[in-house]
Amino acid sequence: MNSLFIVFAIHAQSKDELAVRGVMSEQEIAWNRGDIETFMKGYWKNDSLLFIGKSGLAYGWDNALKNYKKNYPDTASMGKLNFDIITVKQLSPVYFLVVGKWHLTRSIGDLSGHYTLLFKKINDPWLIISDHSS
């Protein structure tokens, strides 16, 4: 009975939802090997990419990359990232909303918070166009 439920749960996710979850999984992997550039491939490479955080609003993929490199200059500050996805909701054929928790395990002190991500299907890949992390 349990194996039947597991099979059903796996098949209940759409191809698009699996792709969105895959982007986040690839981001975790890249971050955990200290590769911010590959981590950033999950984001829309555009000046309209929106980040909302403790410092307010920030726009642009280049600015996001610069800020990540400034705030996480080495693997000790980056730590090990874990995403705990709470909900994934398809809003339309081209938009997904993802809400969850993030956690950095670090030797210099752990960090954690919540995130809300808006994904958009742009020329086939699913990309984050808005990231609100606190």
Secondary structure per residue as TSV (DSSP state, phi and psi in degrees):
chain	resnum	aa	ss	phi	psi
A	1	M	-	360.0	-43.6
A	2	N	H	-63.2	-40.4
A	3	S	H	-65.7	-33.1
A	4	L	H	-64.9	-42.1
A	5	F	H	-63.2	-43.1
A	6	I	H	-61.9	-45.2
A	7	V	H	-60.9	-44.4
A	8	F	H	-62.0	-44.4
A	9	A	H	-62.7	-39.5
A	10	I	H	-65.7	-43.6
A	11	H	H	-76.0	-15.8
A	12	A	H	-72.1	-20.9
A	13	Q	S	-82.1	133.5
A	14	S	-	-71.9	164.3
A	15	K	H	-58.6	-39.6
A	16	D	H	-67.8	-41.5
A	17	E	H	-63.7	-40.7
A	18	L	H	-61.5	-37.3
A	19	A	H	-66.2	-41.7
A	20	V	H	-62.3	-47.1
A	21	R	H	-62.4	-34.2
A	22	G	H	-64.9	-38.4
A	23	V	H	-58.7	-45.8
A	24	M	H	-67.1	-37.6
A	25	S	H	-63.1	-43.8
A	26	E	H	-63.8	-35.8
A	27	Q	H	-64.3	-44.8
A	28	E	H	-57.3	-48.2
A	29	I	H	-59.8	-47.6
A	30	A	H	-62.8	-46.7
A	31	W	H	-58.8	-45.1
A	32	N	H	-70.4	-12.8
A	33	R	T	-103.4	8.8
A	34	G	T	79.9	23.6
A	35	D	-	-108.8	84.6
A	36	I	H	-66.2	-36.0
A	37	E	H	-61.2	-44.3
A	38	T	H	-70.0	-37.2
A	39	F	H	-54.1	-40.8
A	40	M	G	-70.7	-12.7
A	41	K	G	-64.3	-16.9
A	42	G	G	-78.1	-9.6
A	43	Y	B	-102.1	150.7
A	44	W	-	-65.0	120.5
A	45	K	-	-83.9	82.2
A	46	N	S	-155.3	151.5
A	47	D	T	-67.0	-15.3
A	48	S	T	-91.5	-2.4
A	49	L	-	-55.3	131.3
A	50	L	E	-113.0	127.6
A	51	F	E	-115.8	135.3
A	52	I	E	-125.8	123.2
A	53	G	E	-147.4	-162.9
A	54	K	T	-62.7	-23.5
A	55	S	T	-91.9	1.3
A	56	G	E	105.2	-151.1
A	57	L	E	-89.2	142.2
A	58	A	E	-141.4	138.2
A	59	Y	E	-115.4	148.2
A	60	G	-	101.8	136.6
A	61	W	H	-64.2	-43.6
A	62	D	H	-62.1	-41.4
A	63	N	H	-63.8	-40.0
A	64	A	H	-62.7	-45.4
A	65	L	H	-60.4	-45.8
A	66	K	H	-60.3	-43.2
A	67	N	H	-66.6	-41.4
A	68	Y	H	-60.9	-44.3
A	69	K	H	-66.2	-35.6
A	70	K	H	-69.1	-45.3
A	71	N	H	-81.1	-20.3
A	72	Y	-	-133.2	70.5
A	73	P	-	-73.7	-14.0
A	74	D	S	-150.6	172.9
A	75	T	H	-67.7	-27.1
A	76	A	H	-65.2	-41.8
A	77	S	H	-74.7	-29.2
A	78	M	H	-73.1	-39.4
A	79	G	-	62.7	-154.8
A	80	K	E	-114.6	124.4
A	81	L	E	-92.6	138.1
A	82	N	E	-134.2	125.8
A	83	F	E	-97.1	131.5
A	84	D	E	-112.9	100.2
A	85	I	E	-76.9	124.3
A	86	I	E	-90.5	-46.6
A	87	T	E	-149.0	145.0
A	88	V	E	-126.9	119.3
A	89	K	E	-129.3	124.5
A	90	Q	E	-79.9	123.7
A	91	L	E	-93.4	-27.8
A	92	S	E	-165.3	178.7
A	93	P	T	-60.7	-18.1
A	94	V	T	-122.9	7.7
A	95	Y	E	-133.1	138.8
A	96	F	E	-129.4	143.9
A	97	L	E	-111.4	129.9
A	98	V	E	-124.7	129.5
A	99	V	E	-124.0	138.0
A	100	G	E	-171.1	-166.9
A	101	K	E	-117.9	146.0
A	102	W	E	-119.4	151.1
A	103	H	E	-145.4	129.9
A	104	L	E	-109.0	119.4
A	105	T	E	-92.6	117.6
A	106	R	-	-137.1	147.9
A	107	S	T	-68.0	-23.0
A	108	I	T	-94.4	9.2
A	109	G	-	117.8	128.3
A	110	D	-	-71.5	153.9
A	111	L	E	-130.6	150.2
A	112	S	E	-157.9	163.8
A	113	G	E	-178.6	-162.8
A	114	H	E	-120.2	161.6
A	115	Y	E	-142.8	152.8
A	116	T	E	-129.5	120.7
A	117	L	E	-116.3	136.8
A	118	L	E	-109.5	117.1
A	119	F	E	-99.4	144.5
A	120	K	E	-132.2	140.0
A	121	K	E	-82.4	112.5
A	122	I	-	-122.5	111.7
A	123	N	S	52.3	41.7
A	124	D	S	93.8	-53.6
A	125	P	S	-71.1	151.7
A	126	W	E	-87.0	127.1
A	127	L	E	-131.2	148.0
A	128	I	E	-76.9	123.7
A	129	I	E	-107.7	-14.1
A	130	S	E	-149.9	131.9
A	131	D	E	-132.1	115.2
A	132	H	E	-111.8	105.4
A	133	S	E	-120.0	137.0
A	134	S	-	-134.8	360.0
